[in-house]
Amino acid sequence: MSQVIVRTRRRPLARLVLALGALGAASSLTPAVAHADADHLTVTVRHAGGGRDGTFQLYCHPDAGDHPDAAGACAALDRGSRWGRETFAPVPQGSICTMQYGGPATAHVTGVWAGRPVDATYSRGDGCEIARWDRMVPLLPDLRPQGRP
């Protein structure tokens, strides 16, 4: 009698384990489904030099895509995202910026981040734009002179 009771108690657990295993196997077979609601960005970099130009796909949560540093880019975006603050906001009008030129590099980021549409353009035309670009490293390539943080 005790043997029958033990079996009846184990069967629901065994069924649950088998069902969860089947769900896990199904999700690993269909990666597109895993990314259906994920954050997805397309990053296009031009005139950066050194083999850093191109168009890259980035998925976060989970990290994936052909971006050169998907995990680092997603982590940087997560760290830079704050409630009530636009992660990809342009330099505010009227900002006082240093008159320095950071080079001809440009970037265009489109897609969805934190459930919101993204369409942001980056350049390195003055101190404010350089700082804005550098805050997005490694989503954007690191173009800072060697030895500078």
SVG drawing of the C-alpha trace seen along z (x, -y; Angstrom):
<svg xmlns="http://www.w3.org/2000/svg" viewBox="-2 -78 50 80">
<polyline fill="none" stroke="black" stroke-width="0.4" points="0.0,0.0 2.7,-2.5 4.4,-1.7 1.2,-2.8 1.0,-6.1 4.7,-6.8 4.1,-6.3 1.0,-8.5 2.9,-11.3 5.9,-11.0 3.9,-10.8 2.7,-14.4 6.2,-15.6 7.6,-13.4 5.0,-14.7 5.9,-18.3 9.6,-17.6 8.9,-16.0 6.6,-18.9 9.2,-21.5 11.9,-19.6 9.8,-19.5 9.1,-23.3 12.9,-23.9 13.7,-21.7 11.0,-23.5 12.3,-26.9 15.9,-26.0 14.7,-24.8 13.0,-28.0 15.4,-31.0 13.2,-33.4 10.4,-32.9 12.8,-33.7 13.5,-37.1 10.0,-38.0 9.6,-40.4 13.3,-41.1 15.1,-44.4 16.4,-44.6 18.7,-47.3 20.3,-47.8 23.5,-49.7 25.1,-51.3 28.6,-52.7 30.3,-54.8 33.8,-56.4 35.1,-54.9 38.0,-53.2 40.0,-50.3 37.5,-47.7 34.8,-49.0 32.3,-50.2 29.3,-48.2 25.7,-47.3 25.1,-45.1 22.1,-43.4 21.9,-43.4 19.3,-41.5 19.2,-41.8 17.5,-39.7 18.9,-37.3 22.0,-38.7 22.5,-37.7 23.1,-39.0 26.1,-39.7 27.2,-42.8 31.0,-42.4 30.3,-42.7 26.6,-41.8 26.9,-41.0 28.9,-44.2 26.6,-46.4 23.5,-45.0 25.1,-45.4 26.1,-49.0 22.6,-49.8 21.1,-48.3 23.4,-50.3 22.6,-53.5 18.8,-53.0 17.0,-55.0 13.3,-55.4 12.1,-58.7 15.2,-59.4 15.5,-58.7 18.5,-56.4 19.2,-57.6 18.3,-61.3 20.2,-63.8 22.4,-66.6 19.9,-69.1 19.4,-72.4 21.5,-75.2 24.1,-73.0 27.6,-74.5 30.0,-72.2 33.8,-72.3 34.9,-73.1 36.8,-69.9 36.5,-67.5 36.4,-63.8 36.6,-62.6 34.2,-61.8 32.6,-58.8 28.8,-58.6 26.3,-56.0 22.6,-55.4 20.8,-53.2 17.2,-52.0 14.9,-49.5 13.2,-48.9 14.7,-49.4 12.7,-48.9 9.6,-48.7 10.1,-52.1 11.1,-52.8 14.7,-54.0 15.9,-56.2 19.1,-58.0 22.0,-59.5 25.5,-59.9 28.5,-61.9 31.7,-63.2 31.5,-66.9 32.0,-68.6 32.7,-67.8 29.0,-67.0 28.6,-64.7 31.8,-62.9 30.7,-62.4 27.3,-61.2 29.1,-58.7 31.5,-57.5 28.6,-56.8 27.3,-54.3 30.6,-52.3 30.6,-49.3 27.3,-49.6 29.3,-52.0 33.0,-51.4 35.5,-52.9 37.2,-55.7 38.8,-57.4 42.6,-58.0 44.6,-55.1 45.2,-55.7 42.1,-58.0 39.1,-56.8"/>
</svg>
